[in-house]
């Protein structure tokens, strides 16, 4: 299992409330934290790998049309955020 995926699975089991999936210059995060705290944790645990840090996207919606942030349909109190670097 990929090391990053393993971290996510272990974090989910621990109930710490932070999950993420990434692309080349963007990532989505499911978090119970506020956007600023989510960004800080994202940059600490999963650095972007490029000179800039992850920052909350200025886009108003995800690719599928869901508003950003979007309430998680699986976990009460969690939101999906979109970040870019």
N, C-alpha and C positions, 0 to 999 in steps of 0.2 A: 504494500500500500504506500502511495506517495506520502512523504513526510508531512506536507501541508494538509492533505486530506486526513491523515491520522490525527493531527492536532485538532481539526474541526470535529471529528468524531468524538475524541476524548473530551473536548470542551462541551459538546452537546450532552454527553453523559453526565458531566459534572454540573450542568445546569447554570453555567456562568452567563448564558444569554448572549452569545455572539457567534455568528456563522457567516462565512463569506465564500464567494465564488468570483474568479477573476478572468479577465480577458487581457489583451495586450496593453491597453491604456485605460481600461475602466474595470470596475468591479462592483458587485452588488453585495450588500451586507444586510443580514437579518439580525436586528439587535433590539434589546429592550432599553438600551442607553440612548441619551439624547444625541443629536447629530454631531455636536462638537466633541463629545467624549468618545463617540464611535470612531470619528476620524483620528483622534489621538491614539486610540488603541490599535486601530488598523495600521497606522504608520509605525507603531512600536513593534507589533507582532508580525506584520507582513509588509515590510518596506517595498516601495514601488519598483526599485531596481533601476530607476532613472534619476537624473538630477533633482527633479521636483518630487514633492510628496503627494500622497493621495489628498484630494480635497473634494468636498461635497459638490456634486454636479450642479450646474445652473439650469439644467434641463428640467422642465416642469412635469415630464412624464417618462416612464420607461418605454422601451421599444414596442411593447404590447399595448400601450395606451394607458396603463395604470398610472395614476398620479404619483408623484414623487415628493415626499415619502409615501409609501403605501402600507396600510395595516396588513400584517401577516394573517393569512387565513388559517394557519395551523397553530400559532402560539399567541395566546392572549397577551396583550400589552407590548408585542413586538412590532417593529416597523421595518420595511425594506427600504434601504437607502442606496442611491447610486453615487459612486465616487469616480473621479477621473484623475489622471496624473499627467 
